[in-house]
Amino acid sequence: MDAEAETLLFDDVDGSSAAGDASNEREAADVGSLAEPIAPEGETGPARTPDTTSPLVLAQADAAASLLTSAIRAVVTNQAMGARCAVAADFDSDGRMDLVSASSNDNAVSWYKNLGNDSTSGRPTFSIKKPISWSSNGSRIVTVADIDQDGHIDVIGASYYDNSLRWFRNVPQIYNNEDDPNDPKNGSVEGIKFEENLISDAVNEGQGVTVADLDNDGDPDIITASSGDNTIAVFKNIDKGTFCEIKEVVDSNAKGARTVVAADLNGDGLLDLASASKDDDTVAWYPNTMRNVVNHSTGATHRVGGYFDPSVKNVISNGTESTGAYSLVAADVDLDGDQDLVVASNGNDHVSLWRNDGKGNFEKTLIYDNADFVLSVTALDIDRDGDIDVASASFYDGHINWYENVDGQGYEWKNHTVYVGIQGHYVSHGDMDGDGDEDLIAAMHAENTVSVYFAQTPCDDSAISGKISRPECCHEGSQWDADTGRCLPCKVGFYGVGSGLAAECVACPTNACTVGDSENSNSNLLPATCSGIAGCADPVESIAQCSCGVDQFRDNDYDVCALCPQGQIRPDLGISRPMNTLGNYSLWEDMQGTCRIKPATVVSPLPLYIIIPVSVIVALLIFVMIYVIYRMNQTIKYRTRDVNNAPTTGLVGLLFTDVEGSTALWDEDKTTMSAALDIHHDVIRKVIDRYSAYEVKTIGDSFMIAVKCPDTGAEEGNKGSCDKLLHLANDIQQDLLHAEWPVELANMPTACTEFTNVNRFEKNGDRVEPKLTFRGLRVRIGVHVGVHSDRLSKTPSSAPSSASPGGDELSASGNHRQPASLRRSSLSSKSSQNSSTNDEDVGDTLDSISYLAGSDATGVKAREASMKSR
């Protein structure tokens, strides 16, 4: 495409320009050539070159302007509370792409039926939010696949707070008029419902889920990324949606794992895995390998893929080039026949292309360096020019962007802003209006919205003489039908090959494991239309592999095989796991035996001259170990009470905290408040430890903390300043702001989430960036600075404290029991709040500062606070 021209393919429904132009003018654009799109994410194959001789391009040469009408942003829902992600699939088999979403604030997995294109606008409308589940606690991610191979697309989801991995069976409700057997509606789908199936409750803080046929047997397996246990794991599909009870751990050291994808990265025909882990800034990939498997029915040995050696981890990047690695997708961006990776890293705000040489070696090309806290990327041919473009969602600036692959090889990129909202969280794509081009789908977390942005390409319905579509616009999985004048999806028993004029539906093979060929496989999964026809899954063989080895047992807490306890064994009885134990591992353990005490071996007694010295040495070692453990426990338990950190001379800073409205919170929900207070205490103590401060006392929800301040200017009777105290207070508020509070807390008094600058604009029309200012418990902080004195406070030690689990107030400058009196002093930053004191020994009023959640009194950027939970 012409690098000087800008093609703006999307716009929001209210007409605000994605480019930020107040007049909403569109620049003229070179549409480019409509080439045959390359295969979707996950394909490996020969390099492809864009076709510049497409009949559609030639046909539109004199009518380019009519092909570039303004696009529409369709808000599918604004009730996906805390929207996390949304993806497209045809759930009711009507040929139209529906949507499914995950939203964490209402613990929901929901779907939205595509009701078909409106006769006036030509754009689809959607049903209201239809529940799939309300019990996915902290619902984080969803994806889709035909898990049970019945020809209907199912839903798979992971939830953060209950550590669960579930799949939801799509059960069509078939119309049947018993009174009229000839009713033409008989046999049609009049509705669907979803049945919940728990796969595992040991996916600790699940963040990412993908589905792929890792062992090339035709059924879909599930791969997860979980940040709570830093794990990438595989769950093998044994028989039509019943999974092996033992997860196969691929990597247990992907710190803060966020995303995992499947693609053939080394060209061996097997789907490998790649992950992004935020807390160690790492992008890595794991090769899929084959191993010998014995068919217990025939005794024959053959090689099967789908196995990952936990000791093999190929690190692509783990430094500044991938700081805060969060999201990634696989696609052949440079059209050289192998799978590259597009990565979003929010520590450096980069959207990057990691170019694959075909052997699993990668080199970075920067696409964009200002996607503010980018959380999601996807790859697709947005402008239908035959190459792969990229789109992203970023959290802090609320941007949905797409990046035009200008040179077609991924070296030159051009940024286009599609939408600016609040807290962009996820992007995906699908042909939502059935016109043959890919539309963009976005989830906005704070807006609670799922939206579709319709691509404006030569394939738009209104662009070609009012026709519904053109054969040049048929995508893979469909075929041109001259009678209806549109591309129709392949029916059951057929699957799609090729795209554009070459798109056709061919019969599913009945004697093959997968469709297509190993070199040019068109998907990571067997198409749903071939379910039950193609495929070679062998449940008997698969369940035989789903068993812990010799001297191992299944750990029910983590769904992994663990070694028998010390001194116990589990011998091999030489039997294979039978099918009647599928879904009941306890029954299989009863059959194969469990860990038991190893039979004692008779040994000759040792002489006394050996026993006595050894016993003495062992006793001494035990004493030393007990002492060391005691000291370590003391250090760990009382690290915030380390007397070495207690200020005893010079300038002293005191900090007081109090939870506002705690009485009402306790009265509202004691369980939630108790959990929130544990988080509150943990956050504050971590900051105390970080600053080597001293915890003087804790009463109820209130802390009294002391810090050593620099002695400069702190002579007796003079003022002094203590920046350390201000930083301590600010860090407490910032860490509290981004803590992972209980979901129920948001509905309690004084504990809601608040933003400033919402829906505000500059005079020039630019949107003012919203700022998160409050979240969780509202904690007030008061600080004092003074010179240490050895004189005892006159305040009686028995003076009642104003802080308690039900107390609402703690005056940072009122009467307190103090280890030493404080002379009047000043801080480098001042506030008029809580600035009086009644301590007669001090003699003067202390200056103090009171903070509100999210304030930035010291100038320390709130962006520097961690967002581990996001």
N, C-alpha and C positions, 0 to 999 in steps of 0.2 A: 504493500500500500504506500501511497504518497506520504512521506514523513511530515510534510508541511500541512496536510489536511487533518482535520479532527472529525471523527465520526462519533457523535453523541447518541448512543443507542438507547439510553434510558432516561426517564424523567419521573418526578413524583407527581401524584395526582393533582396537587394544588397548583402546579405550574411553576414551582420554584426551580430555578436552573441548577442542574447538577454541577455546572461549572462555576456557579456563584455569580453569574451575570444578572444584575437586578432587572434588566430589561428582558431577560429570558430569550435573547436572540440565539439562534443556532448558526454555527459556522458551516459553510459549505463543506461537503465531505466527499472524498473518493471512496465509493463503496468497495471497490476492489473486485477481484474475481471470485465467483462462487465456485469453489473447487469441491471435490469430493472430500468430506470431512474425514480426518484420520480416525482410527478406532478409539473407543472410549478408554478411560483410565484402566490400566492393568494389562493392556495388550502389548505383546512384543511382536515384531515383524520387520519386514524390509523398510528401508527409508522411502519416504513419499515426497513427491514434489507437487506443489499446488498446480491445479489445472486452470490455465488462463483462457481456455477455449470453450468454457461451459456455454451451452445454448442459452441459459438464462441470462448470463452476462451480456451476450450479444443482443438478446431480445430487449434488454433494458437500456441499451446504449443511449436512446433518445428520450428516456423517461426517468432519469436518475432521481430528479427532484421528487417525483411521486413515490419513490421507494423509501424516502427518509422522513416519514411523518413522525410526529412526537409520540413517544411511548407513554404507557400508562403504568403508574405504580398502583397495583391492586392490593389493598390491605385485606388479607384473608381473615385475620382475627386481631383484636386488641385485648384478648382475654387469655393469652398464653402467659400466665403470671410468672415473670422472671424467665422469659423465653431463653432457652439455651441452644436449640438447634431445630432444623426442619429439613426434611428430605421428601422427594417425590416418588410415587409409585402408583400403579393402577390396582387398587385394592378390590374393586367390584367388577373387574373384567369387562368394562364398558368401552374400552379404548381411549379413555381420558385419564390424564395423570392427576391423581389426588395428592394430598399432602398429609404428613404425620409430623408432630412436633413433640419436643420434650421441654417442660417448663418446671423449674425447681421450686418456685415459691408456692405453688399449689400442688406439688408432688404429682404432676399429671403427665401422662402420655395420651395424646389426643390425635384424632384425624379429622380431615376436612374433605368432604366429597366435592369433586369437580362436577358442577351442575350443567356444564356445557357452555358454549360461547353465546353471549348475548347477541340477539339479532340486530341490535342497533350499533353497539360498539365493536362487535366481533371479538370481544375478549371474554374469557370464561368468568363465571361467578362461582362462589363456593358456599357450601352449607355452613351453618354455625358449628362451633366446636363440638365434636362428638367424642365422648370419653372412651378411651381404651383401658386406662387404669388411673385411679386416684391415689394409689398406695405406693408409688415409686418414690420413696422418701429422698428428696433432693435429686429428682430426675435430671440427669446430666446429658445423656447422649442417646440417640436412636439411629438405627439403620434398618434396612429391609432386605428380605430374601425369602425364597420358598423353602422354609426349613424342613417341613414334613413331606415335601415333594408331592403335593396333591394338586399342583397347578395354580395355587393361589398365593399371592405375596403376603408373607407374615411380617411381624415387627419384632425387632430385638432392641432391648434397652438396658442401660446400666444406671444405677442410682447411687449417689455419693454417700448419703448418710446411713443407709442400711446395708451397704456393701453387697447389694444384690445384682445378679445378672439374670434377666428374664427374657423369655420369648413369648409372644402373643399370637396364638394360632388364629388365622383368618378362617372363619366358618361362614360360608355363604348361606343366606336364607333363601331357599329356592321356592319360587311361586308354583303352586299346584292347586288348580281348581278341580276338586273332586267331582263337582256337579257337571262340569263340562270338560271332558277329556280332549276336546278339540280347541280349547281356548288357546289362541296363539301365544299367550303369555306363559303358558305352562313350561316349566323348565328354566325360565329366566331368573336372574338374581334380583330379588326385590329388596335386599338389605344384607348387611353383614354384621357379625358380632365377633369379638375377639376373646379367646380363652387364655388365661394367664398360666404360664408354666415356669417354675423356678428352676434355673440351671445350677446356680451356686449362690450362697450368701457369704462367700469368702473372697470377693473381689473388693479389696480394701480401698474405699474411696475411688470407685470406678470413674474414669474420665473419658476413655476412648474405647470404641467398639468397631470392629470391621468383620466382614464375613467373606470367606474365600474357600475354595475347594483345594486345600493344601495337599491332599494325598491323591488327587486326580481320580477319584472314584465316582464322581458325579453328585455327591451330596455336600452341602455347605457346612463348613466348620466355622467356629467363632473364635476371634482373637480379641483380647482385652488389654488395655493399658490402665493401671491403677496407681495413683500417686501415694496412697497410704502405706503400701508395702513395696513401692518402687518396682513393680513387676509387669513384665510382658508375658502373657500366658495364652495357651491354646486349649480350647475345649472341643474335643472331637465328637462329631455327630455319629452315633453308633447306628441308630435305626430310626429314621423319619422323625427326628426331633427329640429322641431320647439320647442324652449326652453321657459320655463317660464321666463318672463321678470324680475322677482324678484329673485335675488340670495339669497340663504339661508346661512347666516353667521354662520360658525361653531366656529371660533375663530377670534377675532378682536385684539388680543394681542400677536400674534406670531411674535415677532420683527425681521424684516429682513427675513421673511418666504422665504424659497428656494425650498423645495420639499414636496410633499404630495403623499402618496400611500394608496391603499385600500386593506384590508385583514381582515379575521375573527380572531381577536386577543383574544377574550374571549370565543370562542367555542359555541356561541349561534346560529350559522347559518346565521348571518347577517354580511355584510361586514362593518367593522369599518374603521376609518381613522387614519393615523399616519403622523406626520409632523416633519420636521427639520427646525429650524429657527436660522440663523447665529448670529444675533446681540444680542440675549439673551442666546446663547449657549444651546438651549433647544431641546430635543427630547420628543415628547408628543404623546398621542393617545386619540381618541375620540370615545366613544361607540355609535354604531348605535342602535336606539331604535324604538319601535313600538308604534303606537297610534291609537285610534279609528277614523275611517273615515266613513262618511255617504255616501252611494251610493244614489245620488239624484234621480236616475231613479226609484229605487226600494224602497228607504227609509230604506234599511237594513244597519246595522252598522257592520263593520268588521275591523280587525286590519291590519295595513300596516306598513312596515318598511321604513327606509330611512330618519329618523328624528334624529337630533342631538341637544341636549340641550347645548346652548352656555355657560351655567354656569358649565358644566362638562368637565374638562380637566385633564387627568391623565398624570402627568409629569413623564417621565421615567428618565431623567437626565437634569439638568440645571446648571452644574458647570464645573469643570476642566476636568471631564471625557468626556465631549462633547463640548469643546471649539470650537466655529466656526462651529456648526453643519450645514451641507450643503446638503448632499444627503443621501437617504436611500432606501432600497428595502426590501420586505418581502419574506421569504422562510423558509421552515422547514429544517434548516441547521443541527440540531442535530437528525433528524429523529425520533422525539418523538410524531409526529402527530399533532403538533400545529405550528403556524406561528411565527417565530423569525424575528428579524430586523437586517439587516446589515447596519451600519451607517458610513458615511465619515464625519469627523470633521477636518476642515483645520486649526483651531487655534492651535491644538496640533498635527496635521499630523497623526491622528489615523484612521485606518480602524478597526472597532470593530463589534463583534457579540453581540447583546443584546438578551440573551436567555430567551424565554417565558416559563413560567410554565403552560401555558394553560388557565390561568385565567386573563391574562393581567398584570402579575408581571414580571419584567425583571431584569436580572443580566448580567453584562458586562464580555465578554471574549475578550481580545485584540488579534487582528489578526496581525496587523503590525503598528509600531509606527514611521515610517520615510517616509510616503507618502507626499512629500513636497507640501503643499497647495492642498490637494486632493479635487477634485470637483465632482467626480462621482464614484458610485459603481454599480455592478450588480452581480447577483448570478445565477449559473448554474453548471451543471455537466460537466466540461470541459474535464476530462479524462475518462468519462464513466465508473467510478468504482462504481456507485450506490450512491454516496453521493454528497452533494452540495459544490462546490468550489466558490470562489469569485474573481472578477476582479475589477481593479480601474484605474482611470485616474487622474494624479496630474499635477498641473499647473506649478509650479516653476521648478521642475526637469524634466518636460516633459516625465514622465514615464507612460507607460501602463504596469501594473503588473497583474499577477494572483496569487492567494494564494491557494495552495493545501491543502485540508482538509485531513490531514494525517491519523488521527485516525477515521475518518468517523463520529465523534460526535461533531466536532467543538472546541475541546480543544487544539489540536496540529496543527499548520499551518506551511507551508513552502512557502517562497516567490520565485516567478520566474519573472524576468523582460522580458517582451515581446518585448518592443520597447522603445527607448529613442529618443524623438524628441523635439519640442518646443511647450510648453503650451498645455499639455493634458487637454481636457475639458469634454469628455463624453465617456462612454462605454455602449454597449448593446450587444445583441447576437441574433443569428438566424442561421438556417441550410441553409447557402447560396449556398452550392454546392450539396445539396440534397443527402448527403451520410449517413444521420441519426445521425450525431453528431453536436453539437452546435459550431458554429464559432463565433469569437469575432469581434465586430464592434467598431471602435474608431474614434472620431472627434478630430483633433488637431487644436486649435484656430489660432495660429500664422502661421502655415503651410498651412491653408485653405484646409485641406485634410479630406476626409472620406476614411477610409481604412478597409479592411477585413483581419483578421488573421485566416487562416484555421487550424482547430484542426487536430492533427495527432493522430488518435485512430484506434483501430481494424476495425472501420467502413469505413475507407477510401476506395474509389473506387479501387485504385491500390493495396490494401492490400490482397484482396481475389481473387486470380486467375483472375484478370482483370474484375470481375463482377462489375456491377454498384452498387449493394448493397447486403445486406443479410437480411433475415426476422428478425434476432435478432436486427437489427439496425432500424427497423421501429419506428418512434416516434408517440406520441399521435396525432391523426388527420389524420393518414394514415393507409394503409393496404397493406400487401404483395400481389403482383400480380405475379403468377408463369409464366404467358405468357410473360410478359415483363421483368421479372427478376429484379423487383425493387419495392420499396414501393410507392404506389400511393396515393395522397391526397383524402380524402373523398369527394364525389360529393355532389351537392346540394340536400338537403333532408336527408342527413346522417351526423353524427358527430362521432368523434373518441373517443374510449374508450380503455384504456390500452396502453402499449408500448412494444417494442420488439416482441417476439413471440406471446404475448397476444394482440397486437394491432389489432383492428378491427373497421369497420365502421358500426354503427347501425342507424336505422331509427329515424329521429327526431320525438318526440312525438307531437301530434296535440292537446292535451288537457292539456298541462302543461305550467307553467310559465317559468321554466328553465329546462335544460337537466341534466341528472345524478340525484343524490339524495343530500339532504341537508348536509349529513355528508361527502360525498366524491365528492363535486362539483369540476369539473376539470378546472374551469375558473372563472374569475370575470365577464365574459360577455357571452351572448349567442353566440355560434359559428355562423359566417356569413352564413354557409351552412344551418343553421336552421332558418334564418331570414324569417319571413312571414309564418312560419309553426308552430313553438313553440312560446311561449310567451303569456302573458295575459295582456298586456298594455291596459288600459282603458282611452283614451284621455278625455272623458267626465268627468270622476271622477278626473283625474289629473288636468284639467284646473280649476275645481271647487276649488281645493286647492291652485291654483296660484292666490291669491288675498290678498290684505292688509286687516287687521282686522278693527274692529270698531274704529273710531276716528284716523285712520291712512291714509296716502296717499303714493303713490310711488314717491320716490325721484329720479328724472331722472338723476341726476349727479352721484349717487352712486348705482343705481339699487337695492335699499333696501326700506323697508317700514319704514316710519318715522311718529312720532306723529304729529297730526294737530297742527298748531301754537296756541300759547296761546290765549284762548278765543274762539277757533273754535272747531267744532265737525263734525263727519261724522257718522250719525246713520246707523244701520243695517236695510236695506230695506227688508230683508228676501228673496232675490233672489240669484240664483247661476249664476256664470259666464258661458255664453253660448259659444259654439265652434266658432261662427262667429266672436268672439273677439280675437281669437288666433292670436298672432303676432301684435295686435293693442290694447295695453292697454289703450290708450286714449279713444277709443270707449267704453271700459268697464267702465272707470271712468265716462263717460257721462251717462251711464246707472245706475250705482250704486250710483252716486252722489259724489261730492268732498267736501273737508272741507269747512265749512261755519261758519259764526259768530253765536255763541250761542245766542239763544233768550234771551233778557234782562229780568231780574227778578226785579219786582217793590219792592223797599224797602223803609221804612220810613226814612225821613231825620234825621241826627244826630243833637243834640243840639249844639249851638255855643261853649259852655264851653268844649266840646270834640273836635270839629273841629279845633278851633284855636290852642290849644297846640299840637295836632297831626300834623297840618300843619307846625308849627315851627320846630318840631322834624324832620319831613320828609325833610324840606328845609335844615336843618343842615346836615342831613345824605347825601343828594344829593351833598352839597358843599364838604363834606369830601371825598365822592367817586370820584368827579371830580378831586379834588386835588391829591388823591392817584393815579388815573389813569394817570393824567398828569405827576406825578413824575415817575411812572413806564414806561411810554412811553419815557420820557427823558432818563431814565436809559437804556432802550432797544435800543433806536435809537442812543444814543451817548456813548455806552459802551466803544468804542475804543477811545473816546475823554474824558474819565474820568480824570479830572485834578489831581486827587489823584495819578494817575499813571505817570504823567508828571515829569520827573527828573528835579529838581531845584538846586541840590547841588551835589558835589562829581563827581565821574566818570560817564560819560554819553556815551551811545552807540547810534549811528545813523545808520539807514538802509535805502537804497534807492532802489527802484525797477523800472524796465522799460521793456516793451514788445518789443522785437526785431522785426523789420520789420513790425511795426503796420500800417504804411502808405500803404504798399502793401496789407496787410490783409483787411484794410478798403476798398481799391479800388476793391479788388477781390469780396467781398460779405459782404455788410454792415449788413445784417440781421444776418448772422452767426457770424460775428465779434462782433456785439452787444450782442448776447447771450453768446458768449465765454467770453466777458469782464465782464458780470454779474457774471459768474462763478468765474473768476479770482478775482474780488473784494470780493466776498463772502468767498472764500478760505482764502485770506490774512487776512480779518477782523476776521475770526474765530481763526486764529493763533495769531493775535494781542491780542484778548481777552483771549486766553489760557495762554499767557505769561504775562498778565497784563501790556502790553506795551501801548504806547501812539501814536495815529495817529496824527502826526503834521499837515500834509496836504495831499491832493490827487489832482493831476492835470492830467486830462485825464486818461491815463492808468498807471500813476506813483504814487507811495506812498513814503512818507517820514515818518519814524517811529523812535521813541525814546524809549530807555529802561534804567532803572536804573541798574547800574553795581555795583558789590561789591567794597567797598572803599579800600580794601587791596592793598597797593602799589600805590595808586592813589593820592599821595600828589602833591601839586602844583609843576610843573616842572618835575615830574617823570612819567615814563611809568606805565600803568595799563593794565589789561587784562579783558575780558568780555566774558566768555563762554556762558552766557545766550544769547548774541547777535548772536553767531555762531549757537546755537541750534535753535533760532528763524528763522534765514535765512534757515537753513537746513530743518526745518519743513515746511516752506513755499514751498520749492522746492518739497519735498516729497509729500505733499498734492496736489500740482498742478500736479504732475506726475500721480497721481491716481484719479484725478477728472474725473467726467463723462462728457467729452467734447462732443459737437455736432459732429455727424458722418461726416457732411460736412467739418469740419475743417481739416480732414486728407488729403484732396485733395488740400489744400491751401498752398501757399509758406511759408516756415519756420515752418510748423505745422504738419509734418508727424511723424509717430511713428518710433523710432529707437531702435535697439538692438546692443549690442557689443558681441563679442565672438561667433558670429553665424558661425556654421560649422567649428569651431576650435577644435583641438585635442591636448592633451598632448603628450609628447614623447612616453609614454607607450601605446598610442592608445585610452585612455579614452577621451570621449567628454568633452570639456569645457562648463560649464553651461552658456547658453546665459543669458544676463542681460538686462532688460529693462532700457534704459538710457534716453529716451526722448519721451514725448507724450503731445500733446496739444500745447498751446501757449509757445513760448520760452521766458522765463523771466530772465533778467539779474539782479543781486543783487550786490550792493556795500555796504560795511559797514565801519564805522569809529568809533574810540573810542578816547575820550578826556576828559579833566577836565573842568567842568562847570565854566564859568566866567560870572560876571554880566555886563561886558563890551558889548556894542552893536556892532554888526557886521558893518563894513564899507561898506558892499555891499548894495547898495540902495535897499529899499523895493520895488521899481518899476522895479527891474531888470527882464527882460523877462524870463519866464520859458521855458525850452527846452522840456517839456513833454506835449503832447496834443494827442487827439484821432488819429491824423495823424502823430505825431512825432515819430521818430525812436530812438532817443538817450536821455539818461539821465546819465550824468557823475556823478558817486558816489563821485567823489573827485574834481569836478570843482567848479565854482562859484555858491553858493546857498545862499538864504536868510536864515539866521540861527538865532535862538533866543539867542544864546550865542556863543562866540568864543571857540575853542577847542585847547588846548595845544597838542603838539606832544605826541602820546602814541602808544602802540603796542598791538597786539592781540596775543592770545596763538597759533593761526594758522595764517600763513602769505601767501600772494600772491603778485606777482609783478604787477598784473593787476590793472589798475585804481588807482595808488598809488601816484599821484601828486595832489597838490592843489595850488591855487593862492590866498588864503585868507591870506593877510598880517598880520592880527591880530594873526593868529596861529603861524606864524613865521617859522614853519618847516613842512615837509611833513608828512601826516598821512599815517600809514600803512593801507591797506585795503585788502579785499578778494572779488573776483568775482566768482559767482557760475554759473554752467551750469545745466540744468535740469537733475535730476537723480544723480548728484554727491553726495558724502558722505564725505564732508570735515571734519566733526566732528567725524567721526567714528560711527555715529549712523546708525544702520542697516536699509537699505531701506525696509527690510522685515517687520519692525515694523509699517510701514505706512498702513493705512486702505485700503482695496479694497472692499468697500461697493457695488460698482456697479457690481462686477463680480459674 
